[in-house]
Amino acid sequence: MTGRSGLFGRWRRSLQARQLMAASLALIAFLALAGYALDRAFAETALSNMQQRLRSYAIAYADNIEFARDGSLYTPELGPDPRFHRPGSGLYAEVILPNGHWSSFSTEGPLLPEVGQMLSPREELFEGPFPMVQIDGSHGQVYRYGIGLVWGERGPDAEFPYTIYIMEDAQTLASQLRVFRRALWAYLGGAGVILVLLQTLVLRWSLKPMHRVIGELTKVQHGEALRMSQWHPRELAPLTESINAFIESERESMERQRNTLADLAHSLKTPLAVLRTQLDSGADDANLRKELDAQLRRMNDLVSYQLTRAASSGHKLFSAPVPIEATAEEIVRGLEKVYAAKGVLCEFEIDARARFYGEAGDLQELLGNLLENAFKWARRRVLLTASPGNVSSSKRAGLILAVEDDGPGIMPDDIGKVLQRGVRGDERVQGHGIGLSIVQDLVRDYRGQFRVSRSEELGGAYFEVTLPPVL
């Protein structure tokens, strides 16, 4: 039982085996229906041919028989078929007259069905099979054809009707059906075997791209290739694109972690070196305490920055859509408390279809840094707009976020400087100078664009984040 279930389980888990089994079952069902239809068609055709053959015998008898002056029947010595003259041959003839009947010599011996009734002129009848007893005592069946005729060569007054019945053993029809069925199922069986082999070859050929994808994925897992190739059928392109995107995301995440640790180590070298210099120089306690406080504050800022950077990077590839408005309202409520003295009014123009496809924390970092920067520099007004970006039939829509204020704005020559890490637009304003650089890194992680210019509506700074469509 275990081996049987294991074999069935392997077939069930194999896509090629499942398709081959489904195609084979469909082929068997088709061949069975086709064989049944052909068998029925042949049976009906054979039965119709028997009726026509028996009719031709009856017409041949009608052309050759004559009646004497006393109305007695005169038949030729040779009938239309030699079997009519051999007892129990399987082919029988009877002529029914108004005052009697005649039967062929072949009717001697077998026990045939009762003589049929007289038929009207030109009336034809084909019926059966009727039971009979063969000349050797075995049971059998016969089909019977009858035709009603009128003999009147001596004038209308001497016309009288008669009926000719021709009977044939049903074994003749059964023999034809057996021969046909043996040939039919032999040919259909051979055709089925050939078609199954062709299906197997076609299936293996059609699944070659899938095997190629598996081979490339194995090479990526073993480190023999960096990514999947792009030469795949149209149906597999979304799969390979998703795998490549996942590979790139994982590779960028690992690289980002290495860079974060390297940056943190490099950033801490200078404060530690300063502290070591102060200790070695024998500075007094007051100066040492002051320098220690400054360098510890600096190291705390550096660690906070690197942790923020690490937490805000490495977004999930297949994240659920995050609404914009709820996150923006939560951030604005906190900023309004911090900058309550300025009385800044923040307005929203958010399209209901706009969604952020990524980590909710990344959206908070984006909006939080952009809105905090706008609140910090605004005089009275801040405007947040959000709308869906380009829409593709096979991808989810992108996103366009824009934050603008009515503050002094940023000079074009200073845009590159304020986007640098640790650089503030005005050293007199409190801050670490890393908010916009975090936004820039996040936008780069999402393969988007970050644009800084002057607001045409409010006159201050204008920050626009454009995120492309995602898988």
C-alpha positions as CSV (number, residue, x, y, z in Angstrom):
1,M,0.0,0.0,0.0
2,T,2.9,2.4,0.8
3,G,4.6,1.8,-2.5
4,R,1.4,2.2,-4.4
5,S,0.5,5.4,-2.6
6,G,4.1,6.7,-3.1
7,L,3.9,6.0,-6.8
8,F,0.6,7.8,-7.0
9,G,2.0,10.7,-5.0
10,R,4.9,11.1,-7.4
11,W,2.5,11.1,-10.4
12,R,0.3,13.6,-8.7
13,R,3.2,15.9,-8.0
14,S,4.6,15.7,-11.5
15,L,3.1,18.2,-13.9
16,Q,4.2,16.2,-16.9
17,A,2.6,13.0,-15.5
18,R,-0.6,14.8,-14.7
19,Q,-0.9,16.3,-18.2
20,L,0.0,12.9,-19.8
21,M,-2.6,11.1,-17.7
22,A,-5.3,13.7,-18.5
23,A,-4.5,13.6,-22.2
24,S,-4.5,9.8,-22.2
25,L,-7.9,9.6,-20.5
26,A,-9.3,12.2,-22.9
27,L,-7.9,10.2,-25.8
28,I,-9.3,6.9,-24.5
29,A,-12.7,8.5,-24.0
30,F,-12.6,9.9,-27.6
31,L,-11.5,6.6,-29.1
32,A,-14.2,4.8,-27.2
33,L,-16.9,7.2,-28.4
34,A,-15.6,7.1,-31.9
35,G,-15.4,3.3,-31.9
36,Y,-19.0,3.1,-30.6
37,A,-20.3,5.6,-33.2
38,L,-18.5,3.7,-36.0
39,D,-19.8,0.4,-34.7
40,R,-23.4,1.6,-34.7
41,A,-23.0,3.2,-38.1
42,F,-21.6,0.0,-39.6
43,A,-24.3,-2.1,-37.9
44,E,-27.0,0.1,-39.4
45,T,-25.4,0.1,-42.8
46,A,-25.0,-3.7,-42.7
47,L,-28.6,-4.1,-41.7
48,S,-29.7,-1.8,-44.5
49,N,-27.5,-3.7,-47.0
50,M,-29.2,-6.9,-45.8
51,Q,-32.6,-5.4,-46.5
52,Q,-31.5,-4.4,-50.0
53,R,-30.0,-7.8,-50.7
54,L,-33.1,-9.6,-49.6
55,R,-35.2,-7.2,-51.7
56,S,-33.1,-8.0,-54.7
57,Y,-33.7,-11.7,-54.2
58,A,-37.4,-11.1,-53.9
59,I,-37.5,-9.1,-57.1
60,A,-35.5,-11.8,-58.9
61,Y,-38.0,-14.4,-57.8
62,A,-40.9,-12.2,-58.9
63,D,-39.3,-11.8,-62.3
64,N,-38.8,-15.6,-62.8
65,I,-41.9,-17.2,-61.3
66,E,-45.0,-17.9,-63.3
67,F,-48.5,-19.2,-62.6
68,A,-50.3,-22.0,-64.4
69,R,-53.9,-21.7,-65.6
70,D,-55.2,-23.2,-62.4
71,G,-53.3,-20.6,-60.4
72,S,-50.6,-23.0,-59.2
73,L,-47.1,-21.5,-58.9
74,Y,-44.4,-22.5,-61.3
75,T,-40.8,-21.6,-60.2
76,P,-37.6,-21.9,-62.1
77,E,-35.2,-24.7,-61.2
78,L,-32.4,-22.3,-60.3
79,G,-33.1,-19.5,-57.9
80,P,-31.1,-16.2,-57.7
81,D,-28.7,-17.8,-55.2
82,P,-27.6,-21.5,-55.0
83,R,-28.2,-21.4,-51.2
84,F,-32.0,-21.4,-51.9
85,H,-31.5,-25.1,-53.1
86,R,-29.5,-26.3,-50.1
87,P,-31.4,-27.4,-47.0
88,G,-30.6,-25.3,-43.9
89,S,-28.3,-23.0,-45.9
90,G,-29.3,-19.9,-44.1
91,L,-31.1,-18.2,-47.0
92,Y,-34.8,-19.1,-47.4
93,A,-37.7,-18.1,-49.7
94,E,-41.5,-18.4,-49.3
95,V,-44.3,-17.3,-51.5
96,I,-47.7,-16.9,-50.0
97,L,-50.7,-17.3,-52.2
98,P,-54.4,-16.7,-51.5
99,N,-55.0,-20.4,-51.4
100,G,-51.6,-21.8,-50.2
101,H,-47.9,-21.1,-50.2
102,W,-44.6,-22.2,-51.6
103,S,-41.2,-22.4,-50.0
104,S,-37.7,-23.0,-51.3
105,F,-35.8,-26.3,-50.9
106,S,-33.5,-24.6,-48.3
107,T,-36.4,-24.5,-45.8
108,E,-36.4,-28.2,-45.4
109,G,-35.0,-29.1,-42.0
110,P,-34.8,-25.8,-40.1
111,L,-37.8,-24.7,-37.9
112,L,-38.5,-21.3,-39.3
113,P,-40.9,-18.6,-37.9
114,E,-44.5,-18.9,-38.8
115,V,-45.5,-17.9,-42.3
116,G,-46.1,-14.1,-42.5
117,Q,-49.3,-12.6,-43.5
118,M,-50.3,-11.4,-47.0
119,L,-49.1,-7.9,-47.8
120,S,-50.9,-5.3,-49.8
121,P,-49.6,-4.7,-53.4
122,R,-46.3,-2.8,-53.3
123,E,-46.2,-3.0,-49.5
124,E,-42.7,-3.9,-48.2
125,L,-41.8,-5.1,-44.8
126,F,-38.4,-5.8,-43.1
127,E,-38.4,-7.2,-39.6
128,G,-36.5,-9.3,-37.2
129,P,-34.7,-11.0,-35.9
130,F,-37.0,-13.9,-35.2
131,P,-36.1,-17.0,-33.3
132,M,-35.6,-20.3,-35.3
133,V,-34.1,-23.8,-34.8
134,Q,-31.3,-24.8,-37.1
135,I,-31.2,-28.1,-39.0
136,D,-28.7,-29.4,-36.3
137,G,-31.1,-28.5,-33.5
138,S,-29.3,-25.3,-32.4
139,H,-31.1,-22.1,-31.8
140,G,-30.6,-19.1,-34.1
141,Q,-32.3,-16.1,-35.5
142,V,-33.4,-14.8,-39.0
143,Y,-34.3,-11.5,-40.5
144,R,-37.3,-11.4,-42.9
145,Y,-38.1,-9.2,-45.9
146,G,-41.5,-9.3,-47.5
147,I,-43.0,-7.6,-50.6
148,G,-46.7,-7.6,-51.8
149,L,-47.2,-8.2,-55.5
150,V,-50.1,-8.8,-58.0
151,W,-50.1,-11.3,-60.9
152,G,-52.4,-10.4,-63.7
153,E,-51.0,-11.4,-67.1
154,R,-54.4,-13.0,-68.1
155,G,-56.4,-9.7,-67.7
156,P,-57.8,-7.8,-64.8
157,D,-60.4,-10.4,-64.0
158,A,-57.8,-13.0,-63.4
159,E,-55.5,-10.8,-61.2
160,F,-54.7,-12.1,-57.8
161,P,-52.2,-11.0,-55.1
162,Y,-49.3,-12.8,-53.7
163,T,-46.4,-12.1,-51.3
164,I,-42.8,-13.1,-51.4
165,Y,-40.8,-13.5,-48.2
166,I,-37.0,-13.8,-48.2
167,M,-35.3,-14.8,-44.9
168,E,-31.6,-14.8,-44.0
169,D,-29.8,-16.2,-41.0
170,A,-28.7,-13.5,-38.6
171,Q,-25.3,-15.2,-38.2
172,T,-24.4,-13.6,-41.6
173,L,-24.9,-10.1,-40.1
174,A,-23.2,-11.1,-36.8
175,S,-20.2,-12.5,-38.7
176,Q,-19.8,-9.2,-40.6
177,L,-20.0,-7.2,-37.3
178,R,-17.4,-9.5,-35.7
179,V,-15.0,-9.0,-38.5
180,F,-15.6,-5.3,-38.6
181,R,-15.2,-4.9,-34.8
182,R,-12.0,-6.8,-34.7
183,A,-10.5,-4.6,-37.4
184,L,-12.0,-1.4,-35.9
185,W,-10.6,-1.9,-32.4
186,A,-7.3,-3.2,-33.7
187,Y,-6.9,0.0,-35.8
188,L,-8.2,2.3,-33.0
189,G,-6.0,0.6,-30.5
190,G,-2.9,1.0,-32.7
191,A,-3.9,4.6,-33.4
192,G,-4.3,5.2,-29.6
193,V,-0.8,3.8,-28.9
194,I,0.7,6.0,-31.6
195,L,-1.2,9.0,-30.4
196,V,-0.1,8.5,-26.7
197,L,3.5,8.2,-27.9
198,L,3.1,11.4,-29.9
199,Q,1.5,13.1,-26.9
200,T,4.4,12.1,-24.8
201,L,6.9,13.6,-27.3
202,V,4.8,16.8,-27.7
203,L,4.5,17.1,-24.0
204,R,8.2,16.7,-23.4
205,W,8.9,19.3,-26.1
206,S,6.3,21.7,-24.7
207,L,7.8,21.4,-21.2
208,K,11.4,22.0,-22.3
209,P,11.2,25.7,-21.4
210,M,10.0,24.7,-17.9
211,H,13.0,22.3,-17.6
212,R,15.2,25.1,-18.8
213,V,13.9,27.4,-16.1
214,I,14.5,24.7,-13.5
215,G,18.1,24.3,-14.8
216,E,18.8,28.0,-14.7
217,L,17.3,28.3,-11.2
218,T,19.6,25.4,-10.0
219,K,22.6,27.2,-11.4
220,V,21.6,30.3,-9.5
221,Q,21.2,28.3,-6.3
222,H,24.7,26.8,-6.8
223,G,26.2,30.1,-7.6
224,E,27.0,29.3,-11.2
225,A,24.8,32.1,-12.5
226,L,23.8,35.5,-11.1
227,R,20.2,35.6,-12.5
228,M,17.7,34.0,-14.8
229,S,18.0,34.6,-18.5
230,Q,15.4,36.6,-20.4
231,W,14.9,34.2,-23.3
232,H,11.8,32.4,-22.1
233,P,8.2,31.9,-23.6
234,R,5.7,34.6,-23.0
235,E,3.7,32.4,-20.5
236,L,6.8,32.0,-18.3
237,A,8.1,35.5,-18.5
238,P,6.2,36.8,-15.4
239,L,7.6,33.9,-13.4
240,T,11.2,34.5,-14.4
241,E,10.9,38.2,-14.0
242,S,9.6,37.7,-10.4
243,I,12.4,35.3,-9.7
244,N,15.0,37.8,-11.0
245,A,13.4,40.6,-9.1
246,F,13.5,38.5,-5.9
247,I,17.2,37.5,-6.6
248,E,18.1,41.2,-7.1
249,S,16.2,42.2,-4.0
250,E,17.9,39.6,-1.9
251,R,21.3,40.5,-3.3
252,E,20.7,44.2,-2.7
253,S,19.6,43.5,0.8
254,M,22.8,41.6,1.6
255,E,24.9,44.2,0.0
256,R,23.0,46.9,1.9
257,Q,23.7,45.1,5.2
258,R,27.4,44.8,4.4
259,N,27.5,48.5,3.5
260,T,25.6,49.5,6.6
261,L,28.1,47.7,8.8
262,A,31.0,49.0,6.9
263,D,29.7,52.6,7.1
264,L,29.0,52.3,10.8
265,A,32.5,50.9,11.5
266,H,34.1,53.6,9.4
267,S,31.9,56.4,11.0
268,L,32.9,55.3,14.5
269,K,36.6,55.3,13.8
270,T,36.9,59.0,14.0
271,P,35.1,59.6,17.3
272,L,36.9,56.7,18.9
273,A,40.2,58.1,17.6
274,V,39.5,61.5,19.1
275,L,38.7,59.9,22.5
276,R,41.9,57.9,22.4
277,T,43.8,61.1,21.6
278,Q,42.3,62.9,24.5
279,L,43.1,60.1,26.9
280,D,46.6,59.8,25.7
281,S,47.2,63.6,25.8
282,G,46.4,63.7,29.6
283,A,43.6,66.4,29.3
284,D,42.0,67.6,32.5
285,D,38.7,66.1,33.6
286,A,36.6,69.0,32.5
287,N,37.9,69.0,28.9
288,L,37.8,65.2,28.8
289,R,34.2,65.2,30.0
290,K,33.2,67.8,27.5
291,E,34.9,66.0,24.6
292,L,33.5,62.6,25.8
293,D,30.0,64.1,25.8
294,A,30.4,65.5,22.3
295,Q,31.8,62.4,20.8
296,L,29.2,60.1,22.5
297,R,26.5,62.4,21.1
298,R,28.0,62.1,17.7
299,M,28.3,58.3,17.9
300,N,24.7,58.1,19.1
301,D,23.6,60.1,16.0
302,L,25.7,57.9,13.8
303,V,24.3,54.7,15.2
304,S,20.7,56.0,15.1
305,Y,21.2,57.0,11.5
306,Q,22.6,53.6,10.5
307,L,19.9,51.8,12.3
308,T,17.3,53.9,10.7
309,R,18.8,53.3,7.3
310,A,19.0,49.5,7.9
311,A,15.4,49.4,9.1
312,S,14.0,51.5,6.2
313,S,15.7,49.4,3.5
314,G,15.2,46.0,2.1
315,H,11.5,46.2,1.3
316,K,9.5,43.2,0.6
317,L,9.0,42.4,-3.1
318,F,5.3,41.3,-2.9
319,S,3.9,43.6,-0.2
320,A,0.3,44.4,0.2
321,P,-1.0,47.9,-0.8
322,V,-0.8,50.5,1.9
323,P,-3.3,53.4,1.8
324,I,-1.7,56.9,1.9
325,E,-4.2,59.0,3.8
326,A,-4.3,57.2,7.1
327,T,-0.5,57.1,7.4
328,A,-0.2,60.8,6.4
329,E,-2.9,61.9,9.0
330,E,-1.1,60.1,11.8
331,I,2.2,61.8,11.0
332,V,0.7,65.2,10.6
333,R,-1.1,65.0,13.9
334,G,2.3,64.5,15.6
335,L,4.0,67.2,13.7
336,E,1.2,69.7,14.5
337,K,1.9,69.2,18.2
338,V,5.7,69.6,17.7
339,Y,5.3,72.8,15.6
340,A,2.1,74.1,17.3
341,A,3.7,77.5,17.9
342,K,4.1,78.1,14.1
343,G,0.4,77.2,13.4
344,V,1.2,75.4,10.2
345,L,-1.8,74.1,8.2
346,C,-1.3,70.9,6.2
347,E,-3.6,70.2,3.3
348,F,-4.2,66.9,1.5
349,E,-4.9,66.2,-2.2
350,I,-4.9,62.4,-2.2
351,D,-6.4,60.3,-5.0
352,A,-8.5,57.5,-3.5
353,R,-6.8,55.0,-5.9
354,A,-3.3,55.9,-4.7
355,R,-1.5,53.0,-2.9
356,F,2.0,52.4,-1.7
357,Y,3.2,48.9,-2.6
358,G,5.9,48.2,0.0
359,E,6.6,48.2,3.7
360,A,4.3,50.3,5.9
361,G,7.5,51.5,7.8
362,D,9.0,52.6,4.5
363,L,6.0,54.8,3.8
364,Q,6.2,56.2,7.2
365,E,9.9,57.1,6.7
366,L,9.1,58.7,3.3
367,L,6.2,60.8,4.5
368,G,7.6,61.4,7.9
369,N,10.9,62.9,6.7
370,L,9.3,64.9,3.8
371,L,6.5,66.3,6.0
372,E,8.9,67.0,8.9
373,N,11.2,68.9,6.6
374,A,8.2,70.9,5.2
375,F,6.9,71.7,8.7
376,K,10.4,72.8,9.8
377,W,10.7,75.3,6.9
378,A,7.1,76.3,6.2
379,R,5.7,79.6,7.3
380,R,2.0,78.7,7.3
381,R,1.1,76.1,4.7
382,V,2.1,72.6,3.7
383,L,0.6,70.6,0.8
384,L,0.7,66.8,0.3
385,T,-0.5,65.3,-3.0
386,A,-0.6,61.6,-3.9
387,S,-1.8,60.0,-7.1
388,P,-1.3,56.7,-8.9
389,G,1.5,56.5,-11.4
390,N,1.7,54.7,-14.7
391,V,-0.6,51.6,-14.9
392,S,0.4,48.5,-16.7
393,S,-1.9,45.6,-17.6
394,S,0.4,43.1,-15.9
395,K,1.7,45.2,-13.0
396,R,0.4,47.2,-10.1
397,A,0.2,51.0,-10.5
398,G,3.1,53.1,-9.3
399,L,2.8,56.2,-7.0
400,I,3.6,59.9,-7.2
401,L,4.0,61.7,-3.9
402,A,4.7,65.4,-3.6
403,V,5.2,67.6,-0.6
404,E,5.6,71.4,-0.9
405,D,5.6,74.3,1.5
406,D,5.5,78.1,1.5
407,G,9.0,78.5,3.1
408,P,12.1,80.1,1.6
409,G,12.7,77.1,-0.7
410,I,16.0,75.7,-1.8
411,M,18.3,77.4,-4.3
412,P,19.1,75.2,-7.4
413,D,22.8,75.3,-6.5
414,D,22.1,74.0,-3.0
415,I,20.0,71.0,-4.0
416,G,22.9,68.6,-4.3
417,K,24.3,69.8,-1.0
418,V,21.1,69.3,1.1
419,L,20.7,65.8,-0.2
420,Q,24.1,64.8,1.2
421,R,24.2,62.8,4.4
422,G,24.7,64.9,7.5
423,V,24.4,68.2,5.7
424,R,21.7,70.7,6.7
425,G,20.4,73.5,4.6
426,D,20.8,75.9,7.5
427,E,23.2,75.1,10.3
428,R,21.2,77.3,12.6
429,V,18.2,74.9,12.3
430,Q,18.2,72.0,14.7
431,G,18.5,68.5,13.0
432,H,20.9,65.8,11.9
433,G,20.8,66.5,8.2
434,I,20.0,62.9,7.3
435,G,16.2,63.0,6.7
436,L,16.4,63.8,3.0
437,S,19.2,61.3,2.4
438,I,17.1,58.6,4.0
439,V,14.3,59.6,1.6
440,Q,16.8,59.4,-1.3
441,D,18.0,56.0,-0.3
442,L,14.5,54.7,0.1
443,V,13.5,55.9,-3.3
444,R,16.6,54.3,-4.8
445,D,15.7,51.0,-3.1
446,Y,12.3,51.1,-4.8
447,R,13.9,52.0,-8.1
448,G,12.1,55.3,-8.1
449,Q,13.0,59.0,-8.8
450,F,13.4,61.8,-6.3
451,R,13.1,65.4,-7.6
452,V,13.7,68.7,-5.7
453,S,12.6,72.0,-7.1
454,R,10.6,75.1,-6.2
455,S,6.8,75.0,-5.6
456,E,4.8,76.9,-8.3
457,E,1.7,77.0,-6.0
458,L,3.2,77.8,-2.6
459,G,6.6,79.3,-3.6
460,G,8.7,77.2,-1.2
461,A,10.4,73.8,-1.6
462,Y,8.9,71.1,-3.7
463,F,9.8,67.4,-3.2
464,E,8.4,64.8,-5.5
465,V,8.8,61.0,-5.2
466,T,7.9,58.9,-8.2
467,L,7.7,55.1,-7.7
468,P,7.4,52.8,-10.8
469,P,4.8,50.1,-11.3
470,V,5.6,46.9,-9.4
471,L,5.0,43.2,-10.1
